[in-house]
Amino acid sequence: MARGDVLLTVLAPRITADAQRQVAELVEQFGLQAGVPKQLADASLPGESHDCVEQHLSGDRIDTEALRKAALSLGESLGVDIVIQEDHRDLAKPRLVCFDMDSTLIKAEVIDELARRHGVGDEVAAVTERAMRGELDFQASFRERMSKLEGLDESVLAGIAAELPLMEGVERLMKNLKHFGYRTAILSGGFTYFARHLQERLGFDEIHANELLIVNGKVTGEVQEPIVDAERKALLLEQIAQREGFSLAQTIAVGDGANDLKMLAKAGMGIAFRAKPVVRAQARQAISTLGIDGVLYLMGYRASDLIS
């Protein structure tokens, strides 16, 4: 890798002096030279609730993967996010940002909530948890969970949609992405019924999710094909980028589950957000300590650039 093309970003509610020291030791351990830190957010300033510092790293040979793993481990021990990314900002400005929905844009797994209302919550939640950890094939587990929802009244869907708990920072994130002209999409293994609700509320440009089949006001326990699984999420990201005239390097993907990993790998920047350990370990970038609006800092924006 050429010199001078790696960015290190530290994010946390507060970045302590000890954390700064240990991050500096990590940089030194890898034999890298650090540029002047940029304070993207400062919790000591009025109206700001967290810290974020970005630093340019350079070196003759940078083992980016080893550096990412070491940064992830150190960040977990310190209670901060330390994110490594190759610096391509001057070459490919992002234009498309794609999101998973459940446990990413909203603080819920909707299928689990539907199951709870239908009296089969515990058994469905257990299958969901194993699927998100990557222990089960998503399509098979999805069909199994869907079958248990047969007979659920359609009115339950409307009640849940009206009460969807938004993830912290999602309104600020979407307001700014729209303000700066990004195209946004939901690519979800959840349901279009709820994705449409978020689209209307937050202004996503497009949604792709699973279509529940409802007959005579009752959920049938089936969905229309094709099921939006890991492979389809990655394919949709690529298709949207191609249709809009963007390169894959100009795309960002954000998700939390094992079924997001292929989408995260396909995108120019793939961010695991408050994800399971196996997902954080495999994703190139991961944030857990801030709201989802922390994505804006990884894109290089300062707090002062953003609208509230």
C-alpha positions as CSV (number, residue, x, y, z in Angstrom):
1,M,0.0,0.0,0.0
2,A,1.2,3.5,-0.8
3,R,2.1,6.0,1.9
4,G,-0.4,8.3,3.4
5,D,-3.7,6.7,2.6
6,V,-5.1,5.5,5.9
7,L,-7.5,7.3,8.2
8,L,-7.9,6.5,11.9
9,T,-11.1,7.8,13.6
10,V,-11.8,7.6,17.3
11,L,-15.4,8.1,18.5
12,A,-16.9,8.0,22.0
13,P,-19.1,10.0,24.3
14,R,-15.7,11.1,25.8
15,I,-12.2,10.4,24.7
16,T,-10.0,10.4,27.7
17,A,-6.3,11.3,27.9
18,D,-5.6,7.6,28.6
19,A,-7.4,6.5,25.5
20,Q,-5.5,9.1,23.4
21,R,-2.2,7.8,24.8
22,Q,-3.1,4.1,24.0
23,V,-4.2,5.0,20.5
24,A,-0.9,6.8,20.0
25,E,1.0,3.7,21.2
26,L,-1.0,1.6,18.7
27,V,0.1,3.8,15.9
28,E,3.7,3.7,17.0
29,Q,3.5,-0.1,17.4
30,F,2.7,-0.4,13.7
31,G,5.5,2.0,12.8
32,L,3.2,4.7,11.4
33,Q,3.5,8.4,11.3
34,A,0.4,10.3,12.5
35,G,-0.7,13.6,11.0
36,V,-2.2,16.5,13.0
37,P,-5.4,15.3,14.6
38,K,-8.7,16.8,13.4
39,Q,-11.4,17.3,16.1
40,L,-14.6,16.5,14.2
41,A,-16.7,16.7,17.4
42,D,-16.0,18.0,20.8
43,A,-18.2,17.0,23.8
44,S,-16.9,20.1,25.8
45,L,-18.6,22.5,23.3
46,P,-22.3,23.6,23.8
47,G,-24.7,21.4,21.9
48,E,-22.3,18.5,21.3
49,S,-22.6,15.3,23.2
50,H,-19.6,13.3,22.0
51,D,-16.0,13.4,20.9
52,C,-14.6,12.4,17.5
53,V,-11.0,12.8,16.3
54,E,-9.7,11.9,12.9
55,Q,-6.0,11.3,12.1
56,H,-4.1,10.6,8.9
57,L,-1.6,7.8,9.1
58,S,1.3,7.1,6.8
59,G,3.9,4.4,6.5
60,D,6.1,2.6,4.0
61,R,4.0,-0.6,4.3
62,I,0.7,-0.6,6.2
63,D,-0.9,-3.9,7.1
64,T,-4.4,-2.5,7.1
65,E,-6.1,-5.7,8.1
66,A,-3.8,-6.3,11.1
67,L,-4.2,-2.6,12.1
68,R,-8.0,-2.9,11.9
69,K,-8.1,-6.0,14.2
70,A,-5.7,-4.3,16.7
71,A,-7.8,-1.1,16.6
72,L,-11.0,-3.1,17.2
73,S,-9.6,-5.0,20.1
74,L,-8.1,-1.8,21.7
75,G,-11.4,0.1,21.2
76,E,-13.4,-2.6,22.9
77,S,-11.1,-2.6,25.9
78,L,-11.3,1.2,26.2
79,G,-15.0,1.6,25.5
80,V,-14.4,3.7,22.4
81,D,-14.7,3.1,18.6
82,I,-11.4,3.1,16.7
83,V,-12.1,2.9,13.0
84,I,-9.6,2.3,10.2
85,Q,-10.3,3.1,6.6
86,E,-8.3,3.6,3.5
87,D,-8.4,7.2,2.5
88,H,-10.2,7.4,-0.9
89,R,-12.1,10.6,-0.3
90,D,-10.3,12.5,-3.0
91,L,-10.9,9.7,-5.5
92,A,-14.4,8.6,-4.9
93,K,-16.8,10.8,-3.0
94,P,-19.7,8.6,-1.6
95,R,-23.1,9.1,-3.4
96,L,-25.2,6.2,-2.2
97,V,-25.9,5.1,1.4
98,C,-27.7,1.8,2.0
99,F,-29.1,0.6,5.4
100,D,-30.4,-2.5,7.0
101,M,-33.5,-1.7,8.9
102,D,-34.2,-3.8,12.0
103,S,-31.7,-3.1,14.9
104,T,-30.0,-0.5,12.6
105,L,-32.5,2.2,11.7
106,I,-35.0,1.0,14.4
107,K,-34.3,-0.4,17.9
108,A,-36.3,-3.6,17.3
109,E,-36.5,-6.8,15.3
110,V,-40.0,-6.4,13.8
111,I,-40.5,-10.1,13.2
112,D,-39.9,-10.8,16.9
113,E,-42.5,-8.1,17.8
114,L,-45.0,-9.6,15.5
115,A,-44.4,-13.0,17.0
116,R,-44.8,-11.7,20.5
117,R,-48.2,-10.2,19.7
118,H,-49.1,-13.5,18.1
119,G,-48.1,-15.5,21.2
120,V,-45.0,-17.2,19.7
121,G,-42.4,-14.6,20.7
122,D,-39.9,-16.7,22.6
123,E,-39.5,-19.4,19.9
124,V,-39.2,-16.9,17.0
125,A,-36.8,-14.6,18.9
126,A,-34.5,-17.6,19.5
127,V,-34.4,-18.3,15.8
128,T,-33.8,-14.6,15.0
129,E,-30.9,-14.4,17.4
130,R,-29.2,-17.5,15.9
131,A,-29.7,-16.2,12.3
132,M,-28.2,-12.8,13.2
133,R,-25.2,-14.5,14.6
134,G,-24.8,-16.4,11.4
135,E,-25.5,-19.8,12.9
136,L,-28.5,-20.5,10.6
137,D,-29.2,-20.1,6.9
138,F,-31.2,-16.9,6.6
139,Q,-33.7,-18.0,4.1
140,A,-34.5,-21.2,5.9
141,S,-34.8,-19.5,9.3
142,F,-36.9,-16.7,7.8
143,R,-39.4,-19.2,6.3
144,E,-39.5,-21.0,9.7
145,R,-40.2,-17.8,11.6
146,M,-42.8,-16.6,9.0
147,S,-44.8,-19.8,9.2
148,K,-45.4,-19.2,12.9
149,L,-47.1,-15.8,12.1
150,E,-49.9,-17.5,10.1
151,G,-53.3,-16.0,11.1
152,L,-51.9,-12.8,12.6
153,D,-54.4,-9.9,12.2
154,E,-53.3,-7.2,9.8
155,S,-54.3,-4.5,12.4
156,V,-51.4,-5.6,14.5
157,L,-49.0,-4.4,11.8
158,A,-50.4,-0.9,11.8
159,G,-50.1,-0.7,15.6
160,I,-46.4,-1.8,15.5
161,A,-45.6,0.6,12.6
162,A,-47.0,3.5,14.5
163,E,-44.8,2.7,17.5
164,L,-41.5,1.9,15.8
165,P,-38.6,3.0,18.1
166,L,-36.1,4.9,16.0
167,M,-32.4,4.3,16.5
168,E,-30.6,7.2,18.2
169,G,-29.3,9.7,15.7
170,V,-31.3,8.4,12.7
171,E,-33.3,11.6,12.2
172,R,-30.1,13.7,12.3
173,L,-28.4,11.3,10.0
174,M,-31.1,11.3,7.4
175,K,-31.6,15.1,7.6
176,N,-28.0,15.6,6.8
177,L,-27.7,12.9,4.1
178,K,-30.6,14.6,2.3
179,H,-29.1,18.0,2.9
180,F,-25.8,17.0,1.3
181,G,-27.5,15.2,-1.6
182,Y,-26.9,11.5,-1.0
183,R,-29.2,8.9,-2.4
184,T,-30.5,6.6,0.4
185,A,-32.0,3.1,0.4
186,I,-33.3,0.6,2.9
187,L,-32.1,-3.0,2.0
188,S,-33.9,-5.1,4.6
189,G,-34.6,-8.7,5.4
190,G,-37.6,-7.3,7.2
191,F,-40.9,-6.2,5.7
192,T,-41.9,-3.5,3.2
193,Y,-44.9,-2.6,5.3
194,F,-42.5,-1.1,7.9
195,A,-39.9,0.1,5.5
196,R,-42.5,2.2,3.8
197,H,-43.4,3.7,7.1
198,L,-39.8,4.7,7.6
199,Q,-39.5,6.0,4.1
200,E,-42.5,8.3,4.6
201,R,-41.2,9.4,8.0
202,L,-37.5,9.9,7.2
203,G,-37.4,10.4,3.4
204,F,-35.5,7.4,2.1
205,D,-35.3,7.4,-1.7
206,E,-36.1,3.8,-2.1
207,I,-36.8,0.6,-0.1
208,H,-36.2,-3.1,-0.8
209,A,-37.6,-5.6,1.7
210,N,-39.8,-8.6,2.0
211,E,-43.5,-8.4,1.0
212,L,-45.8,-10.0,3.6
213,L,-48.7,-11.9,2.0
214,I,-52.0,-10.9,3.6
215,V,-55.3,-12.5,2.6
216,N,-58.7,-11.4,4.1
217,G,-56.9,-9.3,6.7
218,K,-54.7,-12.1,8.0
219,V,-51.0,-12.8,7.5
220,T,-50.6,-16.1,5.6
221,G,-47.2,-17.0,7.0
222,E,-45.6,-16.6,3.5
223,V,-43.8,-13.8,1.6
224,Q,-43.4,-13.0,-2.0
225,E,-40.2,-14.3,-3.7
226,P,-37.4,-13.4,-3.9
227,I,-36.5,-13.2,-0.2
228,V,-34.2,-10.4,0.6
229,D,-31.3,-12.2,2.2
230,A,-27.5,-11.5,2.4
231,E,-26.9,-12.2,-1.3
232,R,-29.8,-10.1,-2.5
233,K,-28.8,-7.2,-0.3
234,A,-25.3,-7.1,-1.9
235,L,-26.9,-7.5,-5.4
236,L,-29.4,-4.7,-4.8
237,L,-26.6,-2.3,-3.6
238,E,-24.7,-3.1,-6.8
239,Q,-27.7,-2.7,-9.0
240,I,-28.8,0.6,-7.5
241,A,-25.2,2.0,-7.8
242,Q,-25.0,0.9,-11.5
243,R,-28.5,2.3,-12.3
244,E,-27.6,5.7,-10.7
245,G,-24.2,5.8,-12.3
246,F,-22.1,5.4,-9.1
247,S,-19.1,3.2,-8.7
248,L,-19.1,0.7,-5.8
249,A,-16.3,2.9,-4.3
250,Q,-19.0,5.6,-4.0
251,T,-21.3,3.4,-1.8
252,I,-21.7,3.1,1.9
253,A,-23.5,0.3,3.6
254,V,-24.6,0.1,7.3
255,G,-26.0,-3.0,9.1
256,D,-25.8,-5.1,12.3
257,G,-26.4,-8.7,11.4
258,A,-24.6,-11.6,9.7
259,N,-27.0,-11.3,6.8
260,D,-25.5,-7.8,6.2
261,L,-21.9,-8.9,5.8
262,K,-22.0,-9.4,2.0
263,M,-23.5,-6.0,1.6
264,L,-20.9,-4.4,3.9
265,A,-18.1,-6.2,1.9
266,K,-19.5,-5.0,-1.4
267,A,-19.8,-1.4,-0.5
268,G,-16.9,1.1,-0.7
269,M,-17.3,1.6,3.1
270,G,-19.1,-1.2,5.1
271,I,-20.0,-0.1,8.6
272,A,-21.2,-2.6,11.3
273,F,-23.4,-0.7,13.6
274,R,-23.9,-1.9,17.2
275,A,-23.3,-5.3,15.7
276,K,-22.8,-8.8,17.1
277,P,-19.1,-9.7,17.7
278,V,-18.8,-11.9,14.7
279,V,-20.1,-9.1,12.5
280,R,-17.8,-6.4,14.0
281,A,-14.8,-8.8,13.5
282,Q,-15.5,-9.3,9.8
283,A,-16.7,-5.8,8.8
284,R,-14.0,-3.3,7.7
285,Q,-15.5,-0.6,9.9
286,A,-17.6,-0.8,13.1
287,I,-19.1,1.7,15.5
288,S,-21.0,1.0,18.7
289,T,-20.5,3.9,21.1
290,L,-22.5,6.6,19.4
291,G,-25.9,6.8,17.6
292,I,-26.1,5.9,13.9
293,D,-25.4,9.6,13.0
294,G,-21.8,8.7,13.9
295,V,-21.6,7.5,10.3
296,L,-21.4,11.2,9.3
297,Y,-18.0,11.5,11.1
298,L,-16.6,8.4,9.2
299,M,-17.6,10.3,6.0
300,G,-15.4,13.1,7.2
301,Y,-18.0,15.7,8.3
302,R,-17.3,17.9,11.4
303,A,-20.1,18.6,13.8
304,S,-20.0,22.2,12.7
305,D,-20.8,21.1,9.1
306,L,-24.1,19.4,10.2
307,I,-27.6,20.6,10.5
308,S,-29.5,19.6,13.7
